[in-house]
Amino acid sequence: MENKKELRGWLNDFGLSHPLVIGGPCSAETEEQVLKIAHELKDTDATVLRAGIWKPRTRPGNFEGVGALGLKWLKRAKEETGMLISTEVANSNHVDLALEHDVDILWIGARTTVSPFIVQEIADALKGTDKIVLVKNPVNPDLPLWLGAIERLYSADIQKLGAIHRGFSTYEKTRYRNNPNWQIPIELQNRFPDLPLICDPSHIAGRRDIIFDICQTALDLNFDGLMVETHYDPDNAWSDAKQQITPSTLIQMMVDLKIRKSTDTEADYRNALNTLRTQIDVLDHQLIETLGRRMKIADGIGELKRDKNVAILQSRRWNEILGKMILEGEENNLSEEFVLKVFKAIHQESINHQKKIINA
Ligand SMILES: O=C(O)C(=O)C[C@]1(C(=O)O)C=C[C@@H](O)C=C1
């Protein structure tokens, strides 16, 4: 798949002056619930109503969705409010039913994106439709797998595509339900700047209090839209109660969020930016040269070690370097996490250089 301006076509057609907002409950519970939320959202920034009909749950015994019946409720919500409707599909049968009920946006969930077989089955079932299809990242932080799923749909001639970032599972508990690993959606944007990218702060957060901050980060990173789980009575929602917010909170959030432009054409801004970018270019050049010089010295040490048959890894020396650099990092306003990442990468490169010399 190539990056093309046309990838943004469906989003541009909405003609929005704000990010695309997809709001609605985690799960459709009753017809009244779906309609009530749709009516509360209809005159807001939310263009699209979402509701899960089939819910993949981690463990059996939890509410697994109302099934196809909910599609009728969504359809009715669309007729009554004019909102577009969207739901998750996880197999070809779901696709057929969603198409029958004229669902406008179908999304593929994280647990489905991991399986190329199922994604292919869904792509085949969607062939020939002009529906919008959004692909959530796989549960594991694997960009090629995410892209692979999008490409399967693209190859099935589905033109209206987008990606949803919902964070990645981790074994260790963090403040997030699913770790955002922002580097991965940034990488996706670098490769496909025109592919619409939507953030799902609800699944990243897993809790209400950090949803706003996640949305702001997404907008700071140039995301095109937000999919936010919304329920008029979040505490009593049948699924994901902790991470849903009320429609009025969503409305207020859209007022409070700072919406960023992708750039600015004013001369003052462009000049100041160019000056600063030139400074960065000079420093980046120096960084690369310095790293190259450092590796040459490591090569020299490699030759010494080869002649004296000494092991490459010298943990004591390495730990001394790390300790010193963390302190110097602090003095230069660099976090320990960053310094460790950079120096571990430098160490690995140095080891690779020496391995070549010793084994030549
Ligand atoms: O000091 C050494 O022995 C080196 O080979 C250099 C170096 C480094 O790059 O700083 C590389 C490998 C060792 O584990 C320790 C340090």
The ligand as a Tripos MOL2 file, in Angstrom:
@<TRIPOS>MOLECULE
LIG
   16    16     1     0     0
SMALL
NO_CHARGES

@<TRIPOS>ATOM
      1 O1         35.4430   -0.2530   27.4020 O.co2     1 LIG1
      2 C1         35.3900   -1.2750   26.6990 C.2       1 LIG1
      3 O2         35.8980   -2.3600   26.9930 O.co2     1 LIG1
      4 C2         34.6660   -1.2020   25.4250 C.2       1 LIG1
      5 O3         34.7310   -2.1290   24.6470 O.2       1 LIG1
      6 C3         33.7940   -0.0190   25.1170 C.3       1 LIG1
      7 C4         32.3830   -0.2530   25.5220 C.3       1 LIG1
      8 C5         31.6350    1.0730   25.1030 C.2       1 LIG1
      9 O4         31.1190    1.1500   23.9950 O.co2     1 LIG1
     10 O5         31.6970    2.0080   25.8860 O.co2     1 LIG1
     11 C6         31.8050   -1.3950   24.8010 C.2       1 LIG1
     12 C7         31.6410   -2.6210   25.3610 C.2       1 LIG1
     13 C8         31.8810   -2.9010   26.7690 C.3       1 LIG1
     14 O6         30.8670   -3.6840   27.3570 O.3       1 LIG1
     15 C9         32.1250   -1.6830   27.5320 C.2       1 LIG1
     16 C10        32.2830   -0.4330   26.9780 C.2       1 LIG1
@<TRIPOS>BOND
     1     1     2 2
     2     2     3 1
     3     2     4 1
     4     4     5 2
     5     4     6 1
     6     6     7 1
     7     7     8 1
     8     7    11 1
     9     7    16 1
    10     8     9 2
    11     8    10 1
    12    11    12 2
    13    12    13 1
    14    13    14 1
    15    13    15 1
    16    15    16 2
@<TRIPOS>SUBSTRUCTURE
     1 LIG1         1 GROUP 0 **** ****
